[in-house]
Amino acid sequence: MAQILLIEDDGSLRETIKVLLERKGYEVMTACDGEEGLKMFRSSPTPIVITDIIMPNKEGVETIFELERNFPSVKIIAISGGGKADAQNYLKAVSLISNVKHTLKKPFSNEELLSAVKELLA
């Protein structure tokens, strides 16, 4: 089954998503911020990256742009609770300025995430 890189700074959410995806047969690598995620991706590229938008060190938008610039075939799912901004508007802006195929507003359902992953792998 496909490999996925999950970049999420919230440890409990990161573990929850990892377990969900692994139970569905995906191999999941995790990173706690964009810096770590990019380093992992460079050493072990995956077809899909799921990344939070608002994170310490290197935010999701910077991470997305760097991935798209250096690895144009990667498929990205952006997730966000929005922080102080309205999450839906923030995610919409991200999808307009990048090639992100799916955006999910936290909290999202397991089905929403799994559907997005399946669609990107199809």
Secondary structure, DSSP 8 states (H G I E B T S, - for coil): --EEEEE-S-HHHHHHHHHHHHHTT-EEEEESSHHHHHHHHHHS--SEEEEESS-SSS-HHHHHHHHHHH-TT-EEEEEE--TTS-HHHHHHHHHHHS---EEEESS--HHHHHHHHHHHH-
